[in-house]
Amino acid sequence: MHMKQVFTDGQGAVVIREVSMPELRPQTALTRTAYSLISTGTETMAILGRRANPDAKRPDAAIGYTNSGVVIQAGPGMEHLSPGDRVGCYGSSFAPAGHVANSLVSRHLCIPLPDSVSLRQAAFTGLGGIAVQAVRQARLSFGETAVVVGLGVLGQLVSRICVAAGYRVIAVDLMNSRAQIAGQQGVEAYSNAEAVSSAVARVTEGNGADAVLLCVATKSSEPVRQALEWVRFHGRVVIVGVAQLDVDRNLFFSKEAEITISRAAGPGRYDESYEKDAVDLPYPLVRWSEGRNLQEFIRLIAEGRVVVDDLISHEFPLSEAAAAFEQILERPSETLAVVLRYDGCEGAEH
């Protein structure tokens, strides 16, 4: 049997190919996809990288890593799931779950959905887990202040999780429309750095933010330099996206700040024993593993503490995947979260 999957070819074009259905194996579930979410940062960077050098001979590359769907079959060790159960999925190199009609999802990355979470909302599962891990890396305490730089989909989720946790949140994006969307969810958001500097000084009484989370994708070191100005002495800068670290040593010295990079959805990511063999990380030693972060994100949606519906600016059928990516690349000011819809998934909300 075959199914459809989205790839980028050697020249950076978005194409749909027919591929073989994955085979069920222990500790996995085979799902029929309902919706998938385009990761506007990671996936467009892959496409643009190929378009920048179209003469290079490269094979097709699968894109996408977060979707939702309905269980078709549950393999040995997956007795907690039954055919027809609705799940949110995060793909891995061992069991991909992206822009594909059917996914093979490993145990810890296949999250059962409460009735209050729609399949459309659950398309955010993977990206939501990444946002949860980013907030954990900031190590904030109740009442502390976070600055979020960049209000694309990931920055919006990070901001909303911080609000849900009771932190004071200031955010910035050069697109005023994105700042306005964040403002509707309890974030003090601005479209220029000067306004953020004033807000940080006012909110923290001149001490600086406890943490700055950089949800950007740039080859510049300016976001890190700016973050070191906003953060307090002994504060934390978390690089969630991509930013360069070519910054004057004196900025580091003056703040004695900690800079860390948040990696995907947390402990267990890229670990074959965890993602493929489903060997769990001990709860007492690793309180928040990758899978537990995904579960927590779904809980936040289920309880209404984090809203994602207003982030979806566009929805395309799978057959129009190329148009969906061109929407993101050509009209970024009009675009935020873009989802692909897969017709024929029983139980999928339209």
Secondary structure, DSSP 8 states (H G I E B T S, - for coil): -EEEEEEE-TTS-EEEEEEE-----TTEEEEEEEEEE--TTHHHHHHHHHHTSTTS----EE---EEEEEEEEE-TT-TT--TT-EEEEE--SSS--SSBSEEEEEGGGEEE--TTS-HHHHTTHHHHHHHHHHHHHHT--TT-EEEEE--SHHHHHHHHHHHHTT-EEEEE-SSHHHHHHHHTTT-EEESSHHHHHHHHHHHTTTS-EEEEEE--B-S-SHHHHHHHHHEEEEEEEEE-SB------HHHHHHHT-EEEE--TTSTTTT-HHHHTS-----TTT-SS-HHHHHHHHHHHHHTTSS--GGGEEEEEEGGGHHHHHHHHHH-GGG-SEEEEE-TT-TT---
